[in-house]
């Protein structure tokens, strides 16, 4: 198991600062998800960790040993880092067994035995060892790619959007299987993704990236519930951000008086609620109106607008069997405290 530490990493391409002083510690044996919009620097960061590129400044260390800085660079092939990319990158002309054993320094019998063991570890039938990649499903190909990355016993595993090309149901099942394998192996892992739900479900630590740096790093539940700013909040999921005047642990908002999670603050600011904190109930005297409704199977996404000129609008999911309909007036109840942005 390996601890990864990044300190003040910078990387520019021409006039574009891809990384602007990134710092991060990934504890040994843990899983960290890096999430952010396209172009924020996620892939550049993975390339530096893997050794495919050199930082302009800052350091990368494995267990306290510097593997990259502006002055020195341990070559990629000596870092022992496993990588699983979006499309798996399996060799189409090789069998599954040969793909898994490709980087191993051993005789064929040993490679075959190891490939068989790894197939069982990633939840695939050993009978597939003789198949070619085009005879496998997308999820099976990704598990073979993981087995190949595990074959050389990597110190660190980098997952670069490995589930994004899979169908929704297959994506969740493959992610769960990969997570279980990596946990059992005790391999320090970094997942890069633009899928917020995937990042929240996979990681022990969540790092939200924006414009070449991390806006917030912490436990997934903490970052989701107490984001550092409104932009981070809305990137991680639907968020209702309201203007507020705060004092004595309560906020005066367009939704009425709400408890806040920071009783020490007094003054004008913004507060945030997550949709799961809110409940709608049909009421002739309610302060909001339901607008557009979009059916999504078990739920309906509804647009809710507060009455009054310039009243804010937000979207919520409600059960599809709910009797509420477009045009209904509703009362809104809130559970828990609103998160306060300082």
QUIPEDA-V881082 format. One record per residue. N is the residue number from 1. RES is the residue in one letter. NEAR is the number of other ideal C-beta (glycine too) atoms within 8 Angstrom. Layout:
N,RES,NEAR ; N,RES,NEAR
This chain:
1,X,7 ; 2,X,9 ; 3,X,12 ; 4,X,14 ; 5,X,11 ; 6,X,13 ; 7,X,8 ; 8,X,9 ; 9,X,16 ; 10,X,13 ; 11,X,13 ; 12,X,9 ; 13,X,5 ; 14,X,4 ; 15,X,3 ; 16,X,6 ; 17,X,8 ; 18,X,9 ; 19,X,15 ; 20,X,9 ; 21,X,10 ; 22,X,15 ; 23,X,10 ; 24,X,11 ; 25,X,8 ; 26,X,11 ; 27,X,9 ; 28,X,8 ; 29,X,7 ; 30,X,10 ; 31,X,14 ; 32,X,14 ; 33,X,17 ; 34,X,13 ; 35,X,16 ; 36,X,11 ; 37,X,7 ; 38,X,4 ; 39,X,4 ; 40,X,10 ; 41,X,16 ; 42,X,11 ; 43,X,8 ; 44,X,11 ; 45,X,15 ; 46,X,13 ; 47,X,9 ; 48,X,16 ; 49,X,14 ; 50,X,11 ; 51,X,15 ; 52,X,6 ; 53,X,8 ; 54,X,7 ; 55,X,15 ; 56,X,8 ; 57,X,8 ; 58,X,15 ; 59,X,12 ; 60,X,15 ; 61,X,11 ; 62,X,12 ; 63,X,7 ; 64,X,6 ; 65,X,6 ; 66,X,8 ; 67,X,10 ; 68,X,13 ; 69,X,10 ; 70,X,7 ; 71,X,3 ; 72,X,6 ; 73,X,8 ; 74,X,8 ; 75,X,7 ; 76,X,8 ; 77,X,5 ; 78,X,7 ; 79,X,13 ; 80,X,9 ; 81,X,13 ; 82,X,12 ; 83,X,11 ; 84,X,14 ; 85,X,10 ; 86,X,8 ; 87,X,5 ; 88,X,12 ; 89,X,5 ; 90,X,11 ; 91,X,8 ; 92,X,7 ; 93,X,4 ; 94,X,10 ; 95,X,9 ; 96,X,15 ; 97,X,12 ; 98,X,9 ; 99,X,13 ; 100,X,16 ; 101,X,14 ; 102,X,9 ; 103,X,6 ; 104,X,10 ; 105,X,2 ; 106,X,7 ; 107,X,5 ; 108,X,6 ; 109,X,6 ; 110,X,9 ; 111,X,13 ; 112,X,11 ; 113,X,8 ; 114,X,13 ; 115,X,15 ; 116,X,11 ; 117,X,8 ; 118,X,12 ; 119,X,16 ; 120,X,9 ; 121,X,11 ; 122,X,14 ; 123,X,7 ; 124,X,11 ; 125,X,5 ; 126,X,8 ; 127,X,5 ; 128,X,12 ; 129,X,13 ; 130,X,7 ; 131,X,9 ; 132,X,9 ; 133,X,14 ; 134,X,5 ; 135,X,5 ; 136,X,11 ; 137,X,6 ; 138,X,10 ; 139,X,10 ; 140,X,10 ; 141,X,12 ; 142,X,15 ; 143,X,14 ; 144,X,19 ; 145,X,14 ; 146,X,13 ; 147,X,15 ; 148,X,12 ; 149,X,12 ; 150,X,16 ; 151,X,13 ; 152,X,9 ; 153,X,5 ; 154,X,11 ; 155,X,9 ; 156,X,16 ; 157,X,15 ; 158,X,14 ; 159,X,12 ; 160,X,11 ; 161,X,10 ; 162,X,14 ; 163,X,13 ; 164,X,10 ; 165,X,6 ; 166,X,11 ; 167,X,6 ; 168,X,6 ; 169,X,6 ; 170,X,11 ; 171,X,12 ; 172,X,8 ; 173,X,9 ; 174,X,13 ; 175,X,12 ; 176,X,8 ; 177,X,11 ; 178,X,16 ; 179,X,10 ; 180,X,8 ; 181,X,13 ; 182,X,11 ; 183,X,8 ; 184,X,7 ; 185,X,8 ; 186,X,6 ; 187,X,13 ; 188,X,16 ; 189,X,12 ; 190,X,16 ; 191,X,14 ; 192,X,14 ; 193,X,13 ; 194,X,9 ; 195,X,9 ; 196,X,10 ; 197,X,7 ; 198,X,13 ; 199,X,15 ; 200,X,12 ; 201,X,7 ; 202,X,11 ; 203,X,12 ; 204,X,8 ; 205,X,14 ; 206,X,15 ; 207,X,12 ; 208,X,15 ; 209,X,14 ; 210,X,13 ; 211,X,6 ; 212,X,11 ; 213,X,11 ; 214,X,11 ; 215,X,10 ; 216,X,10 ; 217,X,9 ; 218,X,8 ; 219,X,8 ; 220,X,13 ; 221,X,6 ; 222,X,8 ; 223,X,15 ; 224,X,11 ; 225,X,8 ; 226,X,7 ; 227,X,15 ; 228,X,6 ; 229,X,8 ; 230,X,11 ; 231,X,8 ; 232,X,14 ; 233,X,13 ; 234,X,10 ; 235,X,11 ; 236,X,13 ; 237,X,9 ; 238,X,9 ; 239,X,12 ; 240,X,11 ; 241,X,10 ; 242,X,13 ; 243,X,6 ; 244,X,15 ; 245,X,7 ; 246,X,14 ; 247,X,7 ; 248,X,5 ; 249,X,6 ; 250,X,10 ; 251,X,13 ; 252,X,8 ; 253,X,12 ; 254,X,9 ; 255,X,10 ; 256,X,7 ; 257,X,6 ; 258,X,14 ; 259,X,9 ; 260,X,16 ; 261,X,8 ; 262,X,7 ; 263,X,6 ; 264,X,3 ; 265,X,10 ; 266,X,5 ; 267,X,7 ; 268,X,6 ; 269,X,10 ; 270,X,10 ; 271,X,16 ; 272,X,14 ; 273,X,14 ; 274,X,11 ; 275,X,11 ; 276,X,4 ; 277,X,8 ; 278,X,12 ; 279,X,7 ; 280,X,14 ; 281,X,8 ; 282,X,10 ; 283,X,8 ; 284,X,4 ; 285,X,5 ; 286,X,12 ; 287,X,8 ; 288,X,14 ; 289,X,11 ; 290,X,15 ; 291,X,10 ; 292,X,6 ; 293,X,11 ; 294,X,7 ; 295,X,6 ; 296,X,9 ; 297,X,5 ; 298,X,5 ; 299,X,9 ; 300,X,12 ; 301,X,10 ; 302,X,16 ; 303,X,11 ; 304,X,15 ; 305,X,10 ; 306,X,11 ; 307,X,7 ; 308,X,6 ; 309,X,3 ; 310,X,4 ; 311,X,10 ; 312,X,9 ; 313,X,9 ; 314,X,9 ; 315,X,10 ; 316,X,11 ; 317,X,9 ; 318,X,10 ; 319,X,7 ; 320,X,10 ; 321,X,3 ; 322,X,7 ; 323,X,4 ; 324,X,10 ; 325,X,7 ; 326,X,8 ; 327,X,5 ; 328,X,9 ; 329,X,10 ; 330,X,14 ; 331,X,11 ; 332,X,12 ; 333,X,7 ; 334,X,11 ; 335,X,6 ; 336,X,6 ; 337,X,7 ; 338,X,16 ; 339,X,13 ; 340,X,14 ; 341,X,10 ; 342,X,5
